[in-house]
Structures are given as C-alpha cells and as structure tokens.
Amino acid sequence: MMERSRSSWKPFENLAVDEAIIPFKGRYKFRVYIRRKPSSTGIKLYVLADETGFVLDSWAYSGQDSTTVDIVRDFVQ
C-alpha cells in the first residue's frame, strides 16, 4: 500500500515525523491512553509526512522503547 502512495506522489523537500492516534476502544495488546487528547484511547502511529500533510509512510507503536533516532532510522531505510 505504501509503495503505491510513494509512486503516485513526489514529496516536498521538508519532511516531518509526527505521532497520530487512531481512535480504538476494543481489545488490543498495544492500545495506548494519552490524557488530554480529543481521542485519548487508540492505536499510536508514527507517520512520515511532507509539508502538505501527505503521509508517505507509517510505523505502528508496538510497546517497545524506541527512541526518536530509531524511528527516523527506520523511515530512512
């Protein structure tokens, strides 16, 4: 799926890594709760997006202690 988005969109020069939460209240091992968010319970994703907000790639949080450097390294590879 991400291969299609990469082939159909040429990203802008500025890219950003951001967090996103997909609202979900069911049973899932890696469901997270973050206070003071409009959708506080769900599945946490790290996304690589360009300056227009187009998502080029995503990485689902799976309960591991990953640093920002590890996440960026995964996106670069």
C-alpha positions as CSV (number, residue, x, y, z in Angstrom):
1,M,0.0,0.0,0.0
2,M,2.8,2.5,0.9
3,E,4.5,1.6,-2.4
4,R,1.5,3.0,-4.3
5,S,1.5,6.2,-2.4
6,R,5.2,6.7,-2.9
7,S,4.9,6.1,-6.7
8,S,1.9,8.5,-7.1
9,W,3.2,11.4,-5.1
10,K,6.6,13.2,-5.2
11,P,7.1,14.6,-1.7
12,F,8.1,18.2,-1.0
13,E,11.6,18.9,0.3
14,N,10.6,19.3,4.0
15,L,9.5,16.1,5.8
16,A,8.4,15.6,9.4
17,V,7.9,12.6,11.7
18,D,4.7,13.0,13.8
19,E,2.5,11.0,16.1
20,A,-1.0,10.1,15.3
21,I,-3.7,8.2,17.2
22,I,-6.3,6.1,15.5
23,P,-9.3,6.0,17.9
24,F,-9.9,2.5,19.1
25,K,-11.6,1.2,22.3
26,G,-11.6,-2.5,21.7
27,R,-9.1,-5.2,22.9
28,Y,-5.6,-4.8,21.5
29,K,-2.3,-5.5,23.2
30,F,-0.7,-2.2,22.2
31,R,-3.6,0.1,22.7
32,V,-2.5,3.3,24.4
33,Y,-4.1,6.0,26.5
34,I,-2.9,9.6,26.3
35,R,-4.5,12.2,28.6
36,R,-5.8,15.5,27.3
37,K,-6.3,14.3,23.7
38,P,-9.6,14.5,21.9
39,S,-9.3,10.8,21.1
40,S,-7.4,9.7,24.1
41,T,-7.5,5.9,23.6
42,G,-6.4,4.1,20.5
43,I,-3.6,2.8,18.4
44,K,-0.5,5.0,18.2
45,L,1.3,5.6,14.9
46,Y,4.4,7.4,13.9
47,V,3.9,8.9,10.4
48,L,6.3,10.4,7.9
49,A,4.6,13.3,6.1
50,D,5.6,16.1,3.8
51,E,4.7,19.8,4.4
52,T,1.3,19.4,2.8
53,G,0.4,16.7,5.3
54,F,0.5,13.8,2.8
55,V,1.5,10.6,4.7
56,L,4.4,8.8,2.9
57,D,4.9,6.1,5.5
58,S,3.7,5.0,8.9
59,W,5.0,2.8,11.7
60,A,2.7,1.4,14.4
61,Y,3.8,1.7,18.0
62,S,4.1,-1.8,19.5
63,G,5.1,-1.2,23.1
64,Q,8.8,-1.1,22.5
65,D,11.1,1.5,24.0
66,S,12.1,3.1,20.7
67,T,13.9,6.4,20.6
68,T,13.3,9.1,18.1
69,V,16.6,8.2,16.4
70,D,15.4,4.6,15.9
71,I,12.1,5.7,14.4
72,V,13.8,8.1,12.0
73,R,16.3,5.5,11.1
74,D,13.5,3.0,10.2
75,F,11.8,5.6,8.0
76,V,15.1,6.3,6.2
77,Q,15.7,2.7,5.4
